[in-house]
Amino acid sequence: MATNTNSTQNIPATRSKLATFALIAGLGILLIGSIFFGYRFHKLTVEQKAIKEDYSLSNNITFGIFSVDRWGDKISAVVDRRVKGFKLTAKQKTEMREGVEKELHGLINKAVAEITRPQKGLGGKLKKLAFNTFVDVDELHAQVPSFAKTIVVKITSPSSLKKIKGIATSKVDELEEQTYDRSNTTISTVERNIYHKYHVKNATAFDQVIKAKLNQIDKETTFNGLCILACVAVALLVWLFLRKQVQLHVPLFVMSLLFALTLLVVGVTSPIIEVDARIQSMEFALLGDKIAFTNQVLFFQSKSILGIIGTLIEQPKPDAVLVGVLLLVFVVVFPLLRIVARGLHVSCAHLFGSQKVLRFMAFDLGKWDMADVMVVGIAMTYIGLNGILKSQLSGLNIENDTLKTVTANNSALQFGFYIFVAYVVYAKILSFIIKKIDERNGDC
């Protein structure tokens, strides 16, 4: 009889263990999925940041609009095209012939006036007499059109024009060589290394490759980010279905903490904000042609929370270092301590002699956890910075007969920011849950 009673009592215990095992196994698979998607998300965001940094370096305004060498190349190309494409029209030839005729008539009149003026010496008088006897001035003037035509034909012949173009081109090249800022070597080195890295040969191919890569990475990043959030959402739904199964709340809560840890790690290590200000296009009219610069990057930075903290700590100013250390403690260290303390509190607090420190870290440390404040701070920083950039860039938008510039502000909050926001919201929900568990069970 006693054996039957023990067997009956063991059935619920066995079922409870099986349910716990099934819960842990199911959530474990889900957790592995979230970790995998988190790893992929982080890897993709790092790759995306590196590609954008390469692009911003290659298209930096220092190597474009602010480079004398670049201007020299473009101006030289315009002048060269104009010189090589130079052709005289029939109207221009007529005007040239008329101009030559005018000059020849003027020279004849000047020569006649010089010779026929009153002479004092015997030699001068003899020259004047010979000129008046043998030279017909009207006949000279009558021959001017044929001389002018011969001169114009000679000047406008293909061989003469080729020589003139060669002289003009050589002078332009000489001027280009004299006008430089010694940045050409640096530009060539940067472009050669970057083009080799992406297996392209010119700027057009580079732009196409970068655009395709960024579009693909953006799609994959969004997919992996949504998958992380979906895994966390499923974990929360499990709470909804098992809200009355109190015997499963402790393992469920511990597994939920691991999801929170995944969100925190991905949130603080992935880029959260990107600042990208550029001159999208600048067109300058010269000799009826256009000198154009496109996608000239004025400023680019992409930072994660840890990246921001690292930048502050690396500053030489003590106040910046202090701010960096405080952010590290309140935004990264304290949230990690809270996750660990909560897990220990609900699962094995009885193993600790004094539970005051553990309870403080699990419950009261939330007063010092500034992750939610960081979210608000990042959002306010983005709004303020975005407004300043728009205001400053709008002053660079110019359009007149000779110059047209169009600026672009591509600054944006990155998906990593929303992952961090998800962690903050998820942590708040877990705070509510652990209080309910603590009220029901007391100290573990």
C-alpha positions as CSV (number, residue, x, y, z in Angstrom):
1,M,0.0,0.0,0.0
2,A,2.9,2.3,0.9
3,T,4.5,1.5,-2.4
4,N,1.4,2.5,-4.3
5,T,1.3,5.8,-2.4
6,N,4.9,6.6,-3.2
7,S,4.4,5.8,-6.8
8,T,1.4,8.1,-6.9
9,Q,3.4,10.9,-5.3
10,N,6.3,10.4,-7.8
11,I,4.1,10.8,-10.8
12,P,3.6,14.6,-10.4
13,A,7.3,15.0,-9.6
14,T,8.2,13.1,-12.7
15,R,5.8,15.1,-14.8
16,S,7.2,18.4,-13.3
17,K,10.8,17.3,-14.2
18,L,9.7,16.4,-17.7
19,A,7.9,19.7,-18.1
20,T,11.0,21.5,-16.8
21,F,13.3,19.6,-19.2
22,A,11.0,20.2,-22.1
23,L,10.8,23.9,-21.3
24,I,14.5,24.3,-21.0
25,A,15.1,22.3,-24.2
26,G,12.6,24.3,-26.2
27,L,13.8,27.6,-24.9
28,G,17.4,26.4,-25.3
29,I,16.9,25.8,-29.0
30,L,15.3,29.3,-29.2
31,L,18.2,30.8,-27.3
32,I,20.7,29.2,-29.6
33,G,18.8,30.7,-32.5
34,S,18.8,34.1,-31.0
35,I,22.5,33.9,-30.3
36,F,23.2,32.8,-33.8
37,F,21.1,35.6,-35.3
38,G,22.8,38.0,-32.8
39,Y,26.2,36.9,-34.0
40,R,25.3,37.3,-37.6
41,F,23.7,40.7,-36.9
42,H,26.9,41.9,-35.1
43,K,29.2,40.6,-37.9
44,L,27.1,42.2,-40.6
45,T,27.0,45.6,-38.9
46,V,30.7,45.5,-38.4
47,E,31.2,44.7,-42.1
48,Q,28.8,47.4,-43.1
49,K,30.7,49.9,-41.0
50,A,34.0,48.9,-42.5
51,I,32.6,49.2,-46.1
52,K,31.1,52.7,-45.3
53,E,34.4,53.8,-43.8
54,D,36.3,52.7,-46.9
55,Y,33.8,54.5,-49.1
56,S,34.0,57.7,-47.0
57,L,37.8,57.6,-47.2
58,S,37.8,57.1,-51.0
59,N,35.2,59.9,-51.4
60,N,36.5,62.2,-48.7
61,I,36.2,65.9,-49.6
62,T,39.9,66.3,-48.9
63,F,40.6,64.1,-51.9
64,G,38.0,65.8,-54.0
65,I,36.8,69.3,-53.9
66,F,39.6,70.4,-51.5
67,S,42.3,68.8,-53.7
68,V,44.1,71.2,-56.1
69,D,45.3,68.1,-58.1
70,R,41.7,67.0,-58.7
71,W,40.7,70.4,-59.9
72,G,43.7,70.5,-62.1
73,D,42.8,67.2,-63.7
74,K,39.2,68.2,-64.3
75,I,40.0,71.7,-65.6
76,S,42.8,70.2,-67.8
77,A,40.4,67.7,-69.2
78,V,37.8,70.4,-70.1
79,V,40.4,72.6,-71.7
80,D,41.9,69.6,-73.5
81,R,38.5,68.6,-74.9
82,R,37.9,72.2,-76.0
83,V,41.3,72.5,-77.7
84,K,41.1,69.1,-79.4
85,G,37.5,69.7,-80.5
86,F,38.2,73.2,-81.8
87,K,37.0,73.9,-85.4
88,L,36.5,77.1,-87.3
89,T,33.1,77.7,-88.9
90,A,32.6,79.3,-92.2
91,K,31.4,82.5,-90.4
92,Q,34.5,82.5,-88.3
93,K,36.7,82.1,-91.3
94,T,34.9,85.0,-93.0
95,E,35.4,87.2,-90.0
96,M,39.1,86.2,-89.8
97,R,39.6,87.0,-93.5
98,E,37.9,90.4,-93.0
99,G,40.2,91.1,-90.0
100,V,43.3,90.1,-92.0
101,E,42.2,92.3,-94.9
102,K,41.7,95.2,-92.5
103,E,45.2,94.8,-91.0
104,L,46.8,94.5,-94.5
105,H,45.0,97.6,-95.7
106,G,46.2,99.4,-92.6
107,L,49.8,98.2,-93.2
108,I,49.8,99.4,-96.8
109,N,48.4,102.8,-95.8
110,K,51.0,103.2,-93.1
111,A,53.8,102.2,-95.4
112,V,52.6,104.6,-98.2
113,A,52.3,107.4,-95.6
114,E,55.8,106.8,-94.4
115,I,57.4,106.8,-97.8
116,T,55.4,109.7,-99.3
117,R,55.9,112.1,-96.5
118,P,58.1,115.1,-97.2
119,Q,61.8,114.1,-97.5
120,K,64.8,116.4,-96.8
121,G,67.7,114.2,-97.9
122,L,68.6,113.3,-101.5
123,G,68.2,109.5,-100.8
124,G,64.7,110.0,-99.4
125,K,63.6,112.1,-102.3
126,L,64.9,109.4,-104.7
127,K,62.9,106.7,-102.9
128,K,59.8,108.8,-102.9
129,L,60.2,109.4,-106.7
130,A,60.8,105.7,-107.4
131,F,57.8,104.7,-105.3
132,N,55.5,107.2,-107.0
133,T,56.8,106.1,-110.4
134,F,56.6,102.3,-110.1
135,V,54.1,101.5,-107.3
136,D,50.4,101.6,-107.8
137,V,48.8,101.9,-104.4
138,D,45.3,101.0,-105.7
139,E,46.7,97.9,-107.2
140,L,48.2,96.9,-103.8
141,H,44.9,97.4,-102.1
142,A,43.2,95.4,-104.8
143,Q,45.5,92.4,-104.1
144,V,44.7,92.5,-100.3
145,P,41.7,90.1,-100.5
146,S,43.6,87.4,-102.3
147,F,46.5,87.7,-99.8
148,A,44.1,87.6,-96.9
149,K,42.4,84.5,-98.3
150,T,45.8,82.8,-98.8
151,I,46.8,83.6,-95.2
152,V,43.5,82.3,-93.7
153,V,43.6,79.1,-95.8
154,K,47.2,78.5,-94.5
155,I,46.3,79.2,-90.9
156,T,43.2,77.1,-90.9
157,S,44.7,74.1,-92.7
158,P,44.6,70.8,-90.7
159,S,48.4,70.8,-90.2
160,S,48.4,74.4,-88.9
161,L,45.5,73.8,-86.5
162,K,47.2,70.6,-85.3
163,K,50.3,72.6,-84.4
164,I,48.3,75.3,-82.7
165,K,46.4,72.7,-80.6
166,G,49.7,71.0,-79.7
167,I,51.1,74.3,-78.5
168,A,48.0,75.1,-76.4
169,T,47.8,71.6,-74.9
170,S,51.5,71.7,-74.0
171,K,51.0,75.0,-72.2
172,V,48.0,73.6,-70.3
173,D,50.0,70.6,-69.3
174,E,52.9,72.8,-68.2
175,L,50.5,74.9,-66.1
176,E,49.0,71.8,-64.6
177,E,52.4,70.5,-63.6
178,Q,53.2,73.8,-61.9
179,T,49.9,73.8,-59.9
180,Y,49.7,70.9,-57.4
181,D,49.3,70.3,-53.7
182,R,51.2,67.0,-53.4
183,S,48.0,65.1,-52.6
184,N,48.0,63.2,-55.8
185,T,50.4,60.5,-54.5
186,T,48.2,60.0,-51.4
187,I,45.0,59.9,-53.4
188,S,46.5,57.3,-55.8
189,T,47.7,55.1,-53.0
190,V,44.3,55.2,-51.2
191,E,42.4,54.5,-54.3
192,R,44.7,51.7,-55.4
193,N,44.5,49.9,-52.1
194,I,40.7,50.3,-51.8
195,Y,40.1,49.3,-55.4
196,H,42.3,46.3,-55.0
197,K,40.4,45.3,-51.8
198,Y,37.0,45.4,-53.7
199,H,38.4,44.0,-57.0
200,V,37.5,47.0,-59.1
201,K,39.5,49.2,-61.5
202,N,37.7,52.6,-61.4
203,A,35.4,54.9,-59.3
204,T,32.3,53.9,-61.3
205,A,32.8,50.2,-60.7
206,F,33.6,50.9,-57.0
207,D,30.4,52.8,-56.5
208,Q,28.4,50.0,-58.1
209,V,30.0,47.3,-56.0
210,I,29.6,49.3,-52.7
211,K,26.0,50.1,-53.4
212,A,25.2,46.4,-54.1
213,K,27.1,45.2,-51.0
214,L,25.4,47.7,-48.7
215,N,21.9,46.9,-50.1
216,Q,22.5,43.2,-49.5
217,I,24.0,43.7,-46.0
218,D,21.1,46.0,-45.1
219,K,18.6,43.3,-46.0
220,E,20.4,40.6,-44.1
221,T,20.9,42.9,-41.1
222,T,17.2,43.7,-40.9
223,F,16.3,40.0,-41.3
224,N,18.7,38.9,-38.5
225,G,17.6,41.8,-36.2
226,L,14.0,40.9,-36.6
227,C,14.8,37.2,-36.0
228,I,16.4,38.2,-32.6
229,L,13.4,40.2,-31.6
230,A,11.1,37.4,-32.8
231,C,12.9,34.9,-30.5
232,V,12.6,37.2,-27.5
233,A,8.9,37.8,-28.3
234,V,8.3,34.0,-28.4
235,A,10.1,33.8,-25.0
236,L,7.7,36.4,-23.6
237,L,4.7,34.5,-25.1
238,V,5.8,31.4,-23.2
239,W,5.3,33.4,-20.0
240,L,1.7,34.2,-21.1
241,F,0.9,30.5,-21.7
242,L,2.7,29.3,-18.5
243,R,1.6,32.1,-16.1
244,K,-0.3,29.6,-13.9
245,Q,2.5,27.0,-14.0
246,V,4.3,28.4,-11.0
247,Q,6.6,25.4,-10.7
248,L,8.1,26.3,-14.1
249,H,8.6,30.0,-13.4
250,V,12.1,29.7,-12.0
251,P,13.7,27.9,-15.0
252,L,11.7,30.0,-17.3
253,F,13.0,33.2,-15.7
254,V,16.6,32.0,-15.8
255,M,16.2,31.2,-19.5
256,S,14.6,34.6,-20.0
257,L,17.7,36.2,-18.4
258,L,19.8,34.6,-21.0
259,F,17.7,36.2,-23.7
260,A,18.2,39.5,-22.0
261,L,21.9,38.9,-21.9
262,T,21.9,38.3,-25.7
263,L,20.0,41.5,-26.3
264,L,22.4,43.4,-24.1
265,V,25.6,42.1,-25.7
266,V,24.3,42.7,-29.2
267,G,22.9,46.1,-28.3
268,V,26.1,47.5,-26.8
269,T,28.5,46.1,-29.4
270,S,26.6,46.9,-32.6
271,P,26.5,50.4,-34.2
272,I,23.6,52.4,-32.8
273,I,24.0,55.8,-34.6
274,E,25.5,56.9,-37.9
275,V,26.4,60.4,-38.8
276,D,26.9,61.0,-42.5
277,A,27.1,64.5,-44.1
278,R,28.1,64.9,-47.7
279,I,28.0,67.1,-50.8
280,Q,25.9,64.9,-53.0
281,S,26.8,66.8,-56.1
282,M,28.7,70.0,-57.2
283,E,28.6,71.3,-60.8
284,F,30.8,74.2,-61.9
285,A,30.4,75.7,-65.4
286,L,33.7,76.3,-67.3
287,L,34.0,77.1,-71.0
288,G,30.5,75.8,-71.7
289,D,31.4,72.5,-70.0
290,K,30.7,71.2,-66.5
291,I,33.2,70.2,-63.8
292,A,31.4,67.8,-61.5
293,F,32.1,66.3,-58.1
294,T,29.8,63.7,-56.6
295,N,29.3,62.1,-53.2
296,Q,31.9,64.2,-51.4
297,V,31.9,63.0,-47.8
298,L,32.2,65.9,-45.3
299,F,32.0,63.7,-42.2
300,F,31.2,60.1,-41.4
301,Q,31.1,58.2,-38.1
302,S,29.4,55.1,-37.0
303,K,29.5,54.2,-33.3
304,S,28.3,51.5,-31.0
305,I,27.7,52.1,-27.3
306,L,31.1,50.5,-26.5
307,G,32.6,52.5,-29.3
308,I,31.4,55.7,-27.8
309,I,32.7,54.7,-24.4
310,G,36.0,53.7,-25.9
311,T,36.3,57.0,-27.7
312,L,35.7,59.0,-24.5
313,I,38.1,56.9,-22.5
314,E,40.8,57.5,-25.1
315,Q,40.5,61.3,-24.9
316,P,43.3,63.2,-23.2
317,K,40.9,65.3,-21.2
318,P,40.1,63.9,-17.7
319,D,36.4,64.9,-17.8
320,A,35.9,62.9,-21.0
321,V,37.6,59.9,-19.5
322,L,35.4,60.2,-16.4
323,V,32.2,60.3,-18.5
324,G,33.4,57.3,-20.4
325,V,34.1,55.3,-17.3
326,L,30.7,56.3,-15.8
327,L,28.9,55.2,-19.0
328,L,30.8,51.9,-18.9
329,V,29.7,51.3,-15.3
330,F,26.1,52.4,-15.4
331,V,25.2,51.3,-18.9
332,V,27.2,48.0,-19.3
333,V,28.5,46.7,-16.0
334,F,25.5,47.3,-13.8
335,P,23.0,45.7,-16.3
336,L,25.3,42.6,-16.5
337,L,25.5,42.5,-12.7
338,R,21.7,42.7,-12.4
339,I,21.2,39.8,-14.9
340,V,23.6,37.6,-12.9
341,A,22.2,38.6,-9.5
342,R,18.6,38.0,-10.6
343,G,19.5,34.5,-11.9
344,L,21.3,33.7,-8.6
345,H,18.4,35.1,-6.5
346,V,15.7,33.0,-8.1
347,S,17.6,29.8,-8.4
348,C,20.2,29.4,-5.6
349,A,20.1,32.3,-3.2
350,H,20.1,29.8,-0.3
351,L,23.7,28.9,-1.1
352,F,24.8,32.4,0.0
353,G,25.3,33.1,3.7
354,S,24.1,36.7,3.5
355,Q,21.5,37.6,0.8
356,K,21.5,41.3,1.4
357,V,24.1,42.1,-1.3
358,L,22.4,39.7,-3.7
359,R,18.9,41.2,-3.1
360,F,20.4,44.7,-3.5
361,M,22.0,43.8,-6.8
362,A,18.8,42.0,-8.0
363,F,16.3,44.7,-7.0
364,D,17.8,47.9,-5.8
365,L,20.7,48.2,-8.4
366,G,18.0,49.1,-10.9
367,K,18.1,52.6,-9.5
368,W,21.7,52.9,-10.8
369,D,21.1,51.1,-14.0
370,M,21.1,53.8,-16.6
371,A,20.4,51.8,-19.8
372,D,17.0,53.4,-20.1
373,V,18.5,56.9,-19.7
374,M,21.1,56.0,-22.4
375,V,18.2,55.3,-24.8
376,V,16.7,58.7,-24.2
377,G,20.1,60.3,-24.4
378,I,20.9,58.7,-27.7
379,A,17.5,59.7,-29.2
380,M,17.9,63.3,-28.0
381,T,21.5,63.4,-29.3
382,Y,20.3,62.2,-32.7
383,I,17.5,64.7,-32.9
384,G,19.7,67.6,-31.9
385,L,22.6,66.5,-34.2
386,N,20.4,65.9,-37.1
387,G,18.8,69.3,-36.8
388,I,22.2,71.0,-36.6
389,L,23.5,69.1,-39.7
390,K,20.4,70.0,-41.7
391,S,20.7,73.6,-40.8
392,Q,24.4,73.8,-41.7
393,L,24.1,71.8,-44.9
394,S,21.2,73.8,-46.1
395,G,23.6,76.8,-46.3
396,L,25.8,74.9,-48.7
397,N,22.9,74.4,-51.2
398,I,23.8,76.9,-54.0
399,E,22.3,77.2,-57.5
400,N,23.2,79.9,-60.0
401,D,24.5,80.2,-63.5
402,T,28.0,79.0,-62.8
403,L,27.7,76.8,-59.6
404,K,25.2,74.2,-58.3
405,T,25.7,72.2,-55.1
406,V,23.3,69.7,-53.5
407,T,24.0,68.4,-50.0
408,A,22.7,65.3,-48.3
409,N,22.3,64.3,-44.6
410,N,22.3,60.5,-44.4
411,S,22.6,60.4,-40.6
412,A,20.3,57.8,-39.0
413,L,19.7,55.6,-36.0
414,Q,20.9,52.1,-36.7
415,F,19.1,48.8,-36.0
416,G,21.5,48.2,-33.1
417,F,19.7,51.1,-31.3
418,Y,16.4,49.3,-31.5
419,I,18.0,46.1,-30.2
420,F,19.2,48.0,-27.2
421,V,15.8,49.5,-26.8
422,A,14.3,46.0,-26.9
423,Y,16.7,45.0,-24.1
424,V,15.6,48.0,-21.9
425,V,11.9,47.1,-22.4
426,Y,12.6,43.4,-21.9
427,A,14.6,44.2,-18.7
428,K,11.6,46.2,-17.4
429,I,9.3,43.3,-18.0
430,L,11.7,40.9,-16.2
431,S,11.8,43.3,-13.2
432,F,8.1,43.1,-12.9
433,I,8.2,39.3,-13.2
434,I,10.9,38.8,-10.6
435,K,9.0,40.9,-8.1
436,K,6.0,38.7,-8.5
437,I,8.1,35.6,-8.1
438,D,9.8,37.0,-5.0
439,E,6.4,38.0,-3.5
440,R,5.0,34.5,-4.0
441,N,8.1,32.4,-3.0
442,G,10.0,34.7,-0.7
443,D,13.7,34.3,-0.5
444,C,14.9,31.2,-2.4
